[in-house]
């Protein structure tokens, strides 16, 4: 196994996060192996998106730790305490983690190709010619080779989300996070995005997917995690968690969404 194939180990230990008096994550401990596909499931407000955002330090944490291959994204350890890093250092470390948001977050004034190449060039990861070649390759990978010159307003929601996936892949991240990637799409556009994510699964990159698409989670994930009230209620192989859950709360949720 190559070094790159081993990259992408996510370890979350004793994680707590509160907004004022409201605790949104309580003592979350989760290990995601390199190349594993993990589905985060649960009702609205269960803490799924906050957990996802804590992994790449879009959310600070109150207690516990999150590491990728043993390294903190937003912090460094000094003795027995974690200290938040300067923003420049955070940005450098965050490039190891790609993220695809609910609402695409594409730059409206840039074409599809320009959206993809902007970060590699700005971060001096690639010369412009190489970034363009890689960008075209990624557009082809997500089925949009003929949309390179289109602006976001000229693309459907599903196409915009696929450009966002290509953009997230442009920095060759070790971990790729998806935050409800189909929730902002019309039903007829959901399938094209799920097909794109399905093609990435088991391709060597660690994927952590917050989704309400139970059938999709059962099909593509290696590990399913059900959260409720900021706690992990149940986790394990999707064949068990999503078909014969051990916890009553998990079954109640599945009865409601399926």
N, C-alpha and C positions, 0 to 999 in steps of 0.2 A: 504494500500500500504506500502511495506517495505521501509526502508531507502535506500537500494541498488537499488530498483526499481525507486526511485526518483532521483538517481544520473545521471549526464550527461547533465545538463543544460549548453548550450553554449551561451554566450552573447557577441556579437561583436558590439562595439559602436564607431562611428565616425572614423573608421580605415583608415589611410593613409600610403602609402608605396611608396617610390621613389628609383630608382637607378640613382644617379646623377640628371640630369635634367628631366629624364623620370619618370613620375608618373604612377605606375602600379596598384595602388589601391587608389580610391578616395572616401572618406567619406562612407565607407561600414558600414552599420548597419544591423545586422541580429540576430535573436533570434531563437535558435534551442531547442525545448523542450526535456526533458528526454525521451529516447526511440524513438524519431522521426527519420525518414529516410528522409534525404534531398539530392536532386540531384543538383549539381552545373554544369550548362551547359553554353556553349558559344564558340565562335571561338578561335582558337589558339592565344595566346597573350592577352586574355581578362582579365587575372589575377586570374583565377580559382586556379591553383596550388599554386601560391603565397599566396592566401587567406588560402588555406588548410594548408600550411606550417607555416603560422603565428599563427594558432590555437595552435600548439604544440611548438612554438618558434624555429622552424628550420629557420624561417626568423624573424629578428627583425622588429619592427614597428616604424614609425616616429611620429605618433600621434594617439590618440584614445586608446582603450583598448580591450582585449580579456580575458574573464574569463570562467572558468568551475566551476559550482556550487559556483560562487562568488569569486573563487581564481584565481589569475594570474599564468600562467605557468612560464614565464621567468622573471617576475618582482615582486616587492613588492611596495606598495604605502606608501610613506612617505609624509604626508601632502597632497598637491594637485599635487604631482609629482610621476611618476613611476621611479624606479631605477632598473637597471638590476641586477638579482641575480647572485651569483657565479655559475660556471658550475655544481658543485656538487648538489646544490639546484635545479637547472634547471632539472637535470637528475632525481632527486627524484620526482619532480612534474610531469615530462613528462610521468612517468610510468602509469599515469591515462589515457593516450591517446595512443592508438595503431595506427600504420600507416602501410599501405600496398602500396608499391611503384610500379611504372610502370615496373621496371626491376628487381623485386624480391629481390635483395640485400641479397641473402643467402650467408653464409660463405661456400666457395667451399670445404674447408678441413674438414667440419663437415657433418655428415649424416643428414637426414631429422629430425630424433628424436633429435640429438644433437643440431641442429639449434634451435629447439623449447625449449629445456630445458636450454639453455645457460644463458638466461637473468634471469629467476627465481632463478637459483642457484647463479649466480654472485651477484644478488641484495639481496641474503639471504631471498628470499620470500618463499623458500621451500627447504627441504632436498632433496638430490639426488633421493632417492627412490620415494618420493612423486612426484617430478618433472617428473620423468620417467613415472609414472602411469598416471599423468595428460597429458603428451605429447602423450602417446599412445591413450588416450581417444580423444584428439584433432585430431590426425591423422585419427582416425576412423570417427570422425565427418565430416572431409573434404573428406572422401572416399579414404584414403591412408594408411589404417592400414597395408597393406602388403608392404609398401615402407619405413618403419622405418629405415632400415639399408642402404638405397640407398643414394649416394652422389648426389648433384645437377646435376653434369654432366651426371648422369644416369637417370635423370628424364626429361620428356617433359616440355616445357614452361608452359603448363597449370598445370602440377603437381607441378612444382616449385612455381607457384603463390599460389596454394592451401596450400603448406607448409608454405609460407610466411603469409597467412591468419591465419593458426594455430599458428604460432609463435606470431603474433600480439595478439591473444586471450590468450596466455599463462599467461599474467600478469593480466587477468580479468579487462581490461580497462573499464572505464565508457563511453568513446567515442572512436569510431573506424573510422579512416579516410582512404579513398581509393583514390589514385591519378591515374586516368586513368588505372585501374587494368587490362584491356584487351588490351591496345594499343600496347604492345610488342608481342602479341600472333598471331600465324597464325589463320586465320578465323575459322578453324575446331576445335580449342582449346578454343575459346571464350566461348562457351556454358557451358563447365564444370565449369569454374570460375564463370560465372554468376549464375549458379545453386547453387554454394556454398554460394555466397553473398545473394542470394534470401532466402536461408535457415536461414540466420542470421537476415534478416529483421523482424522487429516486435518481436524480441526475448528479448527486454528489454534494449539492448545496443543502445546508440545513434549512428547512422551511417550518415556520411557525405561523399558523393560519387561524385568525379569529373569524369564524363563519357561523351562519345560521343554516347553511345548506347541509343538513344531516346526511343525506344520501351521498353527497360529494365527500364529506368527511369520512364516512365509512369506507368509501372506495379508495381514497388516496393516502389516508394517514396511516402511520405505523403505531401511533399512540394518541389516544383521546383523553382530554382533560376537561372535566365538568366543574365549573365554578358557580358558586351562588353566595351572595352576601360577602364577597371578598375572600372567600375561602375555597380551597380545593376540596370538593365533596367526594369526588371519585375520579380515578384515572386508571388507565390500563389499555389493553388491546381494544381497538374499536369494535371488533367482533363481539366482545363481551360488554363493554361499556354502553354501546349503542343498541344492543339487542337484548341482553339479559343483565341489566345493571343490578348491582348489589344494593344500592341506596334508593330508598323510596323517593327522595327528592329528585334524583336523576330520572326515574321512571315518570314522575309527574311532569317534568319538563318535556320529556320525549313524547308523552301522550298529548301534550299541548301543541307541539310544533309539527308533529308528523301527521 
